[in-house]
Amino acid sequence: MACSKETFINHGVKICPSLETQGRGLFTTRSFKNGETIIEEQPLFSCQFSWNYAYGYSACDFCMRPLETAEENARRLTAKPDLILPHTECDGTDKSFHVICSKCAVTYCSVECKDQAWNQYHKTICCNMLGGNPNHPVEKLNEAWKKMHYPPETSTIMLLVRILANFIQRSDREELKGQLMSLCHHTVNEEETIAHKLLGQEFESQLELLRDLSTKALGMPETNEFLTPQGFRSLIALIGRNGQGIGTSAFSVWVRKVSENEIDPTTDALIDTIYQEMETESGDFLNNEGSALFAIQSAVNHSCEPNCVSTFPFSNHTVALVASKDIEENEEVFISYLDECALSRSRHSRRKILEENYLFHCNCSRCQLEADEPDMTSEDEESMEDD
Ligand SMILES: C[S@@+](CC[C@H](N)C(=O)[O-])C[C@H]1O[C@@H](n2cnc3c(N)ncnc32)[C@H](O)[C@@H]1O
């Protein structure tokens, strides 16, 4: 549907008021074919999830590019230390570019990433101790967060830490404030007053603890407005509602390259076996996982029948929005905020997850079509929700 008031234009897309959903939406300014990339974008901030890091998923501390070789990755996830992967020429990891912070030893995939991290936030939050410092205020905050939010993870307090550290480090704070203000940041849905999952009653006292620890770690005149009770809730809601999940994996880069080059059909059987073994050993936890804030991507609304997917073609935090159907000029672009499993569930279950995480009642074309479905969750789905 065409929009009325255009507010922003960028390479084939514009951000303007969405008539079907709340607030803004992303619209095309030309047609796109199925499979075509609509935008590629670097995040304002990104960060690996805290438990994902603690469990040894090894990613660049700035851009989340995998740091393991594909073979190391497959060995760890299958718990088979002797596993050998053929076609090492398809491995996307080149360790000769890796560098560490000389003060705390966090690892980056390149000097460029190390420099960008330092200039954006790392100078402020580096613990200055090789291998980490459990008594550092940022580490205490991270530990408190981990005790409140066990996997599967959907967000991380460390994204908030990077935003606050950037506020302290940068000179043009108003620019960052403008970028953050343009993201969706309400703590409750104004009409229905449903609170964000991260701000629910069970987190009320925990939120105060997180605010206190954040103040100890990053309380400065530059950050004071974000560390008031309301400012802090707003920031938590901002990372919760706008955070785009990122997944990177050295093994899947290798699989893609082997498949693209059609090197050797017998490798297919090996790949299937390794994926099965990974599933047995590591379940769903196959990727380096994290979350990022994107200026343009965060304007994309959800549909249970999306016309686009978010992908990570460079196996780092650069997102690409790719058409999954042919899209007309002036059509709104939708992704699914739900993963494939949740997307296959009933209207009631899908809407429940969206309400808890994004504070809206989904009224997409599929939800409208299924409006006559019973407003309840089946027993099977309830047991899945409890898992
Ligand atoms: C990442 S933002 C998307 C951009 C947002 N519309 C804005 O104005 O900034 C996510 C929020 O958009 C709204 N939204 C996204 N998809 C929606 C949908 N299908 N129906 C209603 N609201 C939706 C919800 O308020 C949600 O919390």
The ligand as a MOL file (V3000), in Angstrom:
LIG
                    3D

  0  0  0     0  0            999 V3000
M  V30 BEGIN CTAB
M  V30 COUNTS 27 29 0 0 0
M  V30 BEGIN ATOM
M  V30 1 C 11.4540 -2.4620 15.0380 0
M  V30 2 S 10.0670 -1.4690 15.2230 0 CHG=1
M  V30 3 C 9.4410 -1.3180 13.5920 0
M  V30 4 C 9.2430 0.1190 13.1960 0
M  V30 5 C 8.1610 0.8300 13.9560 0
M  V30 6 N 6.8600 0.6730 13.3000 0
M  V30 7 C 8.4910 2.3050 14.1450 0
M  V30 8 O 7.6040 3.1390 13.9890 0
M  V30 9 O 9.6160 2.6120 14.4880 0 CHG=-1
M  V30 10 C 8.9640 -2.6070 16.0100 0
M  V30 11 C 7.6290 -2.0120 16.4240 0
M  V30 12 O 6.8160 -1.6970 15.2580 0
M  V30 13 C 5.4410 -2.0130 15.4990 0
M  V30 14 N 5.0330 -3.1060 14.5950 0
M  V30 15 C 5.8550 -3.8790 13.8440 0
M  V30 16 N 5.1460 -4.7810 13.1260 0
M  V30 17 C 3.8440 -4.5990 13.4360 0
M  V30 18 C 2.6290 -5.2610 13.0570 0
M  V30 19 N 2.5920 -6.2900 12.2100 0
M  V30 20 N 1.4600 -4.8120 13.5920 0
M  V30 21 C 1.4690 -3.7660 14.4720 0
M  V30 22 N 2.5920 -3.1130 14.8790 0
M  V30 23 C 3.7710 -3.5200 14.3790 0
M  V30 24 C 5.3800 -2.4580 16.9430 0
M  V30 25 O 5.0670 -1.3330 17.7380 0
M  V30 26 C 6.8020 -2.9450 17.2370 0
M  V30 27 O 7.1510 -2.8800 18.6130 0
M  V30 END ATOM
M  V30 BEGIN BOND
M  V30 1 1 1 2
M  V30 2 1 2 3
M  V30 3 1 2 10
M  V30 4 1 3 4
M  V30 5 1 4 5
M  V30 6 1 5 6
M  V30 7 1 5 7
M  V30 8 2 7 8
M  V30 9 1 7 9
M  V30 10 1 10 11
M  V30 11 1 11 12
M  V30 12 1 11 26
M  V30 13 1 12 13
M  V30 14 1 13 14
M  V30 15 1 13 24
M  V30 16 1 14 15
M  V30 17 1 14 23
M  V30 18 2 15 16
M  V30 19 1 16 17
M  V30 20 1 17 18
M  V30 21 2 17 23
M  V30 22 1 18 19
M  V30 23 2 18 20
M  V30 24 1 20 21
M  V30 25 2 21 22
M  V30 26 1 22 23
M  V30 27 1 24 25
M  V30 28 1 24 26
M  V30 29 1 26 27
M  V30 END BOND
M  V30 END CTAB
M  END
